């Protein structure tokens, strides 16, 4: 007879359910976004999917990432938008379903786009809306143009930025003009763009490490959601890495000098700050306290949340990642034209010049006062005489003067009309115009 053996109890290690990995999708829109994700893909970070999106088929073919989406293939024909955000928005709306399929199942969608051109400015708000509807936490990194690129690109970039803030949970602004402070006159344009891509990639990598790995002091994905979700405000992201005995002091100095934090000004205006610290096994509580104290001094009015973790590979190294939210979403100006583009069923709205000046804080032109004096109104003689008499009656001084100046009427003889006696008098408004005016009105003559 065989005896039934009870199943062996599971070991504690077998009963523990491993935490699910976060699905991290990074979209690179346009030429600028494609360059950034090419730089990121070379880091070989796990659990990150890179998707290049462009209307230019030639630029899209030059990217190294595996997932590519060509917008408006039937209408733009792979030739790009020519810098027109309207075409970029229209192309994204036509391929919204393709974009949605790439967003399904994502926990975090990171949109990297250069604003000012056609694809980045027009398609990024549409992609942010689609990703938000898919249930992802949407972060956008907007690269703003250099000042030398012209007022048209600057205007289009600011319009797209306001609409992107309305659609994404957080927007990180990277003005290219800030990078001028980090380079000299001999730095080539290629090296300048490489430096920008490196700073952006470092920030995205730091954010990924912050939310994807369990920490001793937890600052996980729900913490990031609490800081950013639903804020629809402008945010900043920066990450620095140092090593050696003075790594804490050097890391804080690098953060305060980072162009992504506007040389520390962003911290002073912050409302919420999330700090992630990653170090080696020797990372001490005293070092974490020094980091927290120094950052708190620069963002006294902000809610600061700090997380820390250690990794064996980070021995003698220290990495600090900072996510900053600042500004009041209710105070953000909106762009009626871009709102109309995102809602094709509604009629378009024309942007007036006054709204443009208010958006860019331009002073209103002061119109000089006119030096043209309008002529007096034409009044009939009776009304003019009435006004004249009323002025004389109302002013005692004028009345006394008129009394002194009164003179008797001269004994003038009325000349007969002669052969015109039998003619009809010229009557106008009840007055005989053949009679002299001074007689009709009783005006004394000198």
Secondary structure per residue as TSV (DSSP state, phi and psi in degrees):
chain	resnum	aa	ss	phi	psi
A	1	X	-	360.0	131.4
A	2	X	-	-92.6	139.6
A	3	X	-	-100.9	140.4
A	4	X	-	-82.8	127.5
A	5	X	-	-94.4	134.3
A	6	X	-	-68.4	143.1
A	7	X	-	-62.7	139.1
A	8	X	-	-65.5	138.9
A	9	X	-	-66.4	146.6
A	10	X	-	-70.2	143.5
A	11	X	-	-72.0	156.6
A	12	X	H	-57.9	-33.9
A	13	X	H	-67.6	-32.8
A	14	X	H	-78.3	-23.6
A	15	X	H	-85.5	-12.1
A	16	X	-	-79.3	127.9
A	17	X	-	-88.3	125.1
A	18	X	-	-70.1	140.9
A	19	X	-	-67.1	144.3
A	20	X	-	-69.3	148.2
A	21	X	-	-80.6	140.0
A	22	X	-	-71.6	138.6
A	23	X	-	-90.7	113.4
A	24	X	E	-114.2	113.8
A	25	X	E	-111.9	129.8
A	26	X	E	-117.4	116.7
A	27	X	E	-100.5	130.6
A	28	X	E	-108.4	109.8
A	29	X	E	-97.5	133.1
A	30	X	H	73.3	-170.6
A	31	X	H	-68.4	-44.6
A	32	X	H	-65.1	-44.7
A	33	X	H	-64.4	-35.7
A	34	X	H	-64.8	-38.3
A	35	X	H	-65.0	-38.4
A	36	X	H	-67.2	-45.6
A	37	X	H	-72.1	-25.6
A	38	X	H	-62.7	-40.9
A	39	X	H	-67.3	-38.4
A	40	X	H	-70.4	-40.2
A	41	X	H	-62.1	-26.2
A	42	X	T	-69.6	-16.1
A	43	X	T	-79.4	-13.6
A	44	X	-	56.4	48.4
A	45	X	-	-79.7	135.9
A	46	X	T	-78.9	156.0
A	47	X	T	62.4	26.1
A	48	X	E	-120.6	128.1
A	49	X	E	-107.1	128.3
A	50	X	E	-105.2	131.6
A	51	X	E	-128.0	120.4
A	52	X	E	-92.2	130.7
A	53	X	E	-127.6	127.9
A	54	X	E	-159.4	158.3
A	55	X	S	-95.1	-14.1
A	56	X	B	-92.1	110.6
A	57	X	H	-66.0	-35.0
A	58	X	H	-68.1	-43.8
A	59	X	H	-67.2	-34.8
A	60	X	H	-67.5	-37.0
A	61	X	H	-69.4	-21.7
A	62	X	T	-81.4	-10.6
A	63	X	-	-76.6	155.8
A	64	X	-	-97.2	-5.2
A	65	X	-	-79.0	157.5
A	66	X	S	-80.4	-36.2
A	67	X	E	-94.2	124.9
A	68	X	E	-136.9	141.7
A	69	X	E	-129.6	119.7
A	70	X	E	-97.2	116.6
A	71	X	T	-85.1	141.9
A	72	X	T	59.8	41.3
A	73	X	T	-61.7	-34.1
A	74	X	T	-80.0	-27.6
A	75	X	T	-102.6	-46.3
A	76	X	T	-78.5	-20.5
A	77	X	T	59.0	29.1
A	78	X	T	74.5	11.8
A	79	X	B	-99.5	2.7
A	80	X	-	86.7	-172.9
A	81	X	-	-108.4	-5.0
A	82	X	T	66.4	25.1
A	83	X	T	78.8	14.6
A	84	X	-	-100.3	110.6
A	85	X	H	-61.9	-27.3
A	86	X	H	-60.9	-42.8
A	87	X	H	-68.6	-38.5
A	88	X	H	-64.1	-40.5
A	89	X	H	-66.4	-43.6
A	90	X	H	-63.3	-40.6
A	91	X	H	-65.4	-39.5
A	92	X	H	-67.6	-37.4
A	93	X	H	-65.2	-37.5
A	94	X	H	-67.3	-32.9
A	95	X	T	-107.7	28.6
A	96	X	H	-62.1	-34.8
A	97	X	H	-66.4	-39.1
A	98	X	H	-63.7	-41.1
A	99	X	H	-64.9	-38.4
A	100	X	H	-63.8	-38.7
A	101	X	H	-62.3	-34.3
A	102	X	H	-75.5	-16.9
A	103	X	H	-95.1	-16.9
A	104	X	T	-64.0	131.2
A	105	X	T	85.6	-1.5
A	106	X	-	-84.1	138.1
A	107	X	S	-85.5	-42.3
A	108	X	E	-127.9	128.6
A	109	X	E	-113.6	120.5
A	110	X	E	-109.9	119.1
A	111	X	E	-105.7	120.2
A	112	X	E	-111.0	118.5
A	113	X	E	-145.7	141.7
A	114	X	E	-90.3	121.0
A	115	X	T	-92.7	150.5
A	116	X	T	120.8	-29.6
A	117	X	S	-92.1	-157.1
A	118	X	S	-92.1	-51.2
A	119	X	H	-70.5	-50.1
A	120	X	H	-62.7	-44.7
A	121	X	H	-70.4	-40.4
A	122	X	H	-84.4	-35.6
A	123	X	H	-90.6	-25.6
A	124	X	H	-63.3	-42.8
A	125	X	H	-63.4	-34.9
A	126	X	H	-66.0	-45.3
A	127	X	H	-63.2	-39.3
A	128	X	H	-62.5	-40.0
A	129	X	H	-65.7	-43.6
A	130	X	H	-64.0	-43.4
A	131	X	H	-66.4	-37.6
A	132	X	H	-65.3	-41.0
A	133	X	H	-65.8	-26.0
A	134	X	T	-79.1	-4.7
A	135	X	T	95.8	10.0
A	136	X	-	-91.0	156.3
A	137	X	E	-78.8	119.9
A	138	X	E	-104.8	117.7
A	139	X	E	-117.2	134.1
A	140	X	E	-120.3	137.2
A	141	X	E	-113.6	109.4
A	142	X	E	-101.1	120.5
A	143	X	E	-96.3	115.8
A	144	X	E	-91.2	149.4
A	145	X	-	-72.5	162.9
A	146	X	-	-66.7	156.3
A	147	X	G	-62.9	-32.0
A	148	X	G	-73.0	-6.8
A	149	X	G	-80.0	-4.1
A	150	X	-	104.0	158.0
A	151	X	H	-70.7	-30.4
A	152	X	H	-63.8	-47.2
A	153	X	H	-66.1	-36.0
A	154	X	H	-63.1	-43.3
A	155	X	H	-64.2	-46.2
A	156	X	H	-64.3	-36.2
A	157	X	H	-65.0	-42.1
A	158	X	H	-70.5	-36.0
A	159	X	H	-61.9	-48.0
A	160	X	H	-65.4	-35.0
A	161	X	H	-62.9	-43.5
A	162	X	H	-64.7	-40.1
A	163	X	H	-69.9	-34.2
A	164	X	H	-66.5	-36.9
A	165	X	H	-63.1	-33.4
A	166	X	H	-73.5	-23.5
A	167	X	H	-100.8	-33.0
A	168	X	S	-94.9	158.1
A	169	X	S	-72.5	-29.6
A	170	X	E	-156.1	141.6
A	171	X	E	-123.0	123.6
A	172	X	E	-100.7	120.6
A	173	X	E	-97.3	132.3
A	174	X	E	-126.8	88.7
A	175	X	E	-69.5	123.5
A	176	X	G	-59.6	-27.1
A	177	X	G	-63.4	-27.3
A	178	X	G	-66.5	-25.5
A	179	X	G	-70.8	-15.6
A	180	X	G	-61.7	-29.8
A	181	X	G	-68.3	-19.9
A	182	X	G	-96.5	-6.1
A	183	X	S	-124.4	160.6
A	184	X	-	-102.8	-176.9
A	185	X	T	-68.7	-18.9
A	186	X	T	-93.6	-2.2
A	187	X	-	-74.5	131.3
A	188	X	-	-73.7	162.3
A	189	X	H	-63.9	-36.5
A	190	X	H	-63.0	-43.0
A	191	X	H	-68.1	-33.2
A	192	X	H	-65.6	-45.4
A	193	X	H	-65.8	-35.6
A	194	X	H	-63.9	-39.5
A	195	X	H	-64.3	-41.6
A	196	X	H	-62.2	-46.3
A	197	X	H	-62.3	-36.1
A	198	X	H	-67.3	-42.3
A	199	X	H	-65.5	-41.7
A	200	X	H	-65.5	-44.9
A	201	X	H	-63.3	-37.9
A	202	X	H	-63.4	-39.8
A	203	X	H	-66.8	-41.7
A	204	X	H	-66.4	-40.7
A	205	X	H	-62.6	-42.3
A	206	X	H	-63.1	-39.2
A	207	X	H	-65.9	-39.4
A	208	X	H	-63.2	-43.8
A	209	X	H	-64.8	-33.8
A	210	X	H	-65.1	-42.1
A	211	X	H	-99.9	-12.5
A	212	X	H	-98.4	-9.9
A	213	X	S	-123.0	136.4
A	214	X	-	-66.0	141.7
A	215	X	-	-119.4	163.8
A	216	X	S	-69.1	-45.5
A	217	X	B	-106.6	107.9
A	218	X	-	-74.6	128.6
A	219	X	-	-137.3	76.1
A	220	X	-	-95.8	-166.0
A	221	X	H	-62.3	-44.2
A	222	X	H	-59.2	-33.5
A	223	X	H	-65.3	-42.5
A	224	X	H	-62.9	-39.4
A	225	X	H	-63.0	-40.2
A	226	X	H	-65.3	-32.9
A	227	X	H	-75.5	-37.2
A	228	X	H	-111.4	-36.2
A	229	X	T	-61.9	131.3
A	230	X	T	78.9	0.3
A	231	X	T	-76.1	-39.2
A	232	X	-	51.1	40.7
A	233	X	E	-121.0	172.4
A	234	X	E	-77.8	132.2
A	235	X	E	-124.9	168.7
A	236	X	E	-135.4	149.6
A	237	X	E	-138.6	130.8
A	238	X	E	-149.0	147.0
A	239	X	E	-141.3	137.2
A	240	X	E	-132.7	157.0
A	241	X	E	-138.1	133.7
A	242	X	E	-137.9	170.6
A	243	X	E	-152.7	161.6
A	244	X	S	106.0	179.4
A	245	X	T	-67.9	-26.0
A	246	X	T	-102.9	31.7
A	247	X	H	-67.1	-33.7
A	248	X	H	-66.2	-49.8
A	249	X	H	-62.5	-43.1
A	250	X	H	-66.8	-36.1
A	251	X	H	-66.4	-43.5
A	252	X	H	-65.3	-40.0
A	253	X	H	-63.9	-38.5
A	254	X	H	-65.3	-39.8
A	255	X	H	-62.8	-44.9
A	256	X	H	-69.1	-21.7
A	257	X	H	-96.6	-1.3
A	258	X	-	-69.3	132.7
A	259	X	G	-66.4	-21.9
A	260	X	G	-70.0	-20.3
A	261	X	G	-108.1	14.9
A	262	X	G	53.6	46.1
A	263	X	G	56.3	39.4
A	264	X	G	90.6	-13.5
A	265	X	H	-64.4	-32.3
A	266	X	H	-63.6	-37.6
A	267	X	H	-65.2	-37.7
A	268	X	H	-65.4	-28.1
A	269	X	T	-98.5	7.6
A	270	X	E	-73.0	148.2
A	271	X	E	-106.8	-32.5
A	272	X	E	-140.8	138.4
A	273	X	E	-133.9	127.6
A	274	X	E	-113.3	123.2
A	275	X	E	-118.5	128.0
A	276	X	E	-116.4	126.4
A	277	X	E	-114.1	127.3
A	278	X	E	-127.0	124.2
A	279	X	E	-142.2	-176.7
A	280	X	-	-81.8	-176.3
A	281	X	T	-60.9	-20.8
A	282	X	T	-85.7	1.7
A	283	X	-	-59.1	125.1
A	284	X	-	-105.8	161.4
A	285	X	H	-66.4	-32.7
A	286	X	H	-63.4	-37.6
A	287	X	H	-67.3	-40.3
A	288	X	H	-64.4	-39.8
A	289	X	H	-62.6	-41.0
A	290	X	H	-65.3	-40.3
A	291	X	H	-61.9	-46.0
A	292	X	H	-64.0	-43.6
A	293	X	H	-64.4	-44.0
A	294	X	H	-68.6	-37.6
A	295	X	H	-71.7	-35.4
A	296	X	H	-63.4	-31.7
A	297	X	H	-66.9	-25.8
A	298	X	H	-96.8	-9.1
A	299	X	-	-139.0	64.4
A	300	X	T	-66.9	-29.8
A	301	X	T	-93.6	8.7
A	302	X	S	-105.2	155.2
A	303	X	E	-85.7	110.8
A	304	X	E	-100.7	128.5
A	305	X	E	-119.6	128.2
A	306	X	E	-121.3	136.8
A	307	X	E	-128.7	150.8
A	308	X	E	-141.4	148.7
A	309	X	E	-152.9	158.8
A	310	X	E	-126.6	150.2
A	311	X	-	-140.9	142.0
A	312	X	G	-60.9	-33.0
A	313	X	G	-70.9	-12.6
A	314	X	G	-98.5	25.8
A	315	X	T	-59.5	130.1
A	316	X	T	67.2	12.1
A	317	X	E	-118.8	158.6
A	318	X	E	-144.4	130.2
A	319	X	E	-125.7	130.0
A	320	X	E	-120.4	127.0
A	321	X	E	-116.6	131.2
A	322	X	E	-124.5	128.2
A	323	X	E	-115.2	121.7
A	324	X	E	-121.0	132.3
A	325	X	E	-114.9	129.5
A	326	X	E	-145.4	161.3
A	327	X	S	90.7	154.5
A	328	X	-	-99.1	116.6
A	329	X	G	-56.9	-30.7
A	330	X	G	-68.5	-20.9
A	331	X	G	-90.1	-1.1
A	332	X	-	-75.5	129.8
A	333	X	-	-70.6	150.2
A	334	X	-	-109.9	163.5
A	335	X	-	-115.0	105.6
A	336	X	H	-60.2	-34.0
A	337	X	H	-66.9	-43.0
A	338	X	H	-72.2	-33.3
A	339	X	H	-62.3	-37.7
A	340	X	H	-67.9	-34.4
A	341	X	H	-68.5	-33.7
A	342	X	H	-77.8	-11.6
A	343	X	-	-123.9	82.6
A	344	X	T	-62.7	-23.6
A	345	X	T	-74.5	-16.9
A	346	X	S	-95.3	152.2
A	347	X	-	-66.8	146.9
A	348	X	-	-70.3	152.4
A	349	X	-	-114.9	133.4
A	350	X	-	-85.6	135.0
A	351	X	-	-79.9	125.9
A	352	X	-	-87.6	161.8
A	353	X	H	-67.9	-33.3
A	354	X	H	-64.5	-39.6
A	355	X	H	-64.9	-36.8
A	356	X	H	-61.3	-45.8
A	357	X	H	-65.6	-37.5
A	358	X	H	-66.0	-36.5
A	359	X	H	-65.6	-41.3
A	360	X	T	-99.6	12.2
A	361	X	T	56.5	36.4
A	362	X	-	-82.7	139.2
A	363	X	-	-68.0	140.2
A	364	X	-	-70.1	137.3
A	365	X	-	-66.6	138.4
A	366	X	-	-91.4	117.4
A	367	X	-	-84.6	123.9
A	368	X	-	-66.8	149.8
A	369	X	-	-66.3	142.6
A	370	X	-	-72.9	137.3
A	371	X	-	-94.5	3.9
A	372	X	-	-84.2	120.0
A	373	X	-	-94.1	121.9
A	374	X	-	-66.5	147.2
A	375	X	-	-68.7	153.9
A	376	X	-	-67.2	153.4
A	377	X	-	-67.7	148.7
A	378	X	-	-84.7	120.0
A	379	X	-	-119.2	151.4
A	380	X	-	-66.6	159.1
A	381	X	H	-59.6	-37.6
A	382	X	H	-61.2	-41.5
A	383	X	H	-71.3	-35.7
A	384	X	H	-63.8	-42.2
A	385	X	H	-64.6	-37.0
A	386	X	H	-65.0	-42.0
A	387	X	H	-64.8	-39.7
A	388	X	H	-63.5	-46.5
A	389	X	H	-65.4	-36.5
A	390	X	H	-67.0	-36.8
A	391	X	H	-66.1	-40.6
A	392	X	H	-67.1	-36.0
A	393	X	H	-74.1	-36.8
A	394	X	H	-76.9	-21.7
A	395	X	-	-107.0	110.9
A	396	X	H	-58.8	-37.6
A	397	X	H	-63.6	-41.2
A	398	X	H	-67.6	-32.6
A	399	X	H	-68.1	-40.3
A	400	X	H	-66.2	-39.4
A	401	X	H	-64.7	-41.2
A	402	X	H	-68.2	-30.8
A	403	X	H	-68.6	-38.5
A	404	X	H	-69.9	-30.0
A	405	X	H	-88.3	-3.6
A	406	X	-	-67.9	138.2
A	407	X	-	-131.2	159.0
A	408	X	-	-72.9	159.1
A	409	X	-	-79.5	133.5
A	410	X	-	-68.4	142.4
A	411	X	-	-77.3	76.3
A	412	X	-	-91.0	139.5
A	413	X	-	-89.1	132.9
A	414	X	-	-79.0	121.6
A	415	X	-	-79.9	129.8
A	416	X	-	-68.1	159.8
A	417	X	-	-77.3	-14.3
A	418	X	G	67.7	-127.2
A	419	X	G	-69.5	-5.7
A	420	X	G	-99.1	11.2
A	421	X	T	-62.7	-36.0
A	422	X	T	-86.1	-1.2
A	423	X	S	-80.2	153.2
A	424	X	-	-70.2	134.6
A	425	X	-	-66.9	155.2
A	426	X	-	-89.3	102.8
A	427	X	E	-101.6	128.6
A	428	X	E	-138.0	116.3
A	429	X	T	55.0	40.5
A	430	X	T	81.4	7.0
A	431	X	E	-118.7	142.6
A	432	X	E	-86.0	107.7
A	433	X	T	-74.3	-10.6
A	434	X	T	-73.1	-22.1
A	435	X	S	-82.0	132.2
A	436	X	-	-56.0	150.7
A	437	X	H	-63.7	-40.2
A	438	X	H	-66.4	-26.1
A	439	X	H	-78.5	-45.1
A	440	X	H	-59.7	-35.8
A	441	X	T	-100.8	-1.3
A	442	X	T	67.1	36.5
A	443	X	-	-86.7	121.7
A	444	X	-	-71.1	140.2
A	445	X	-	-104.1	149.2
A	446	X	-	-74.9	360.0
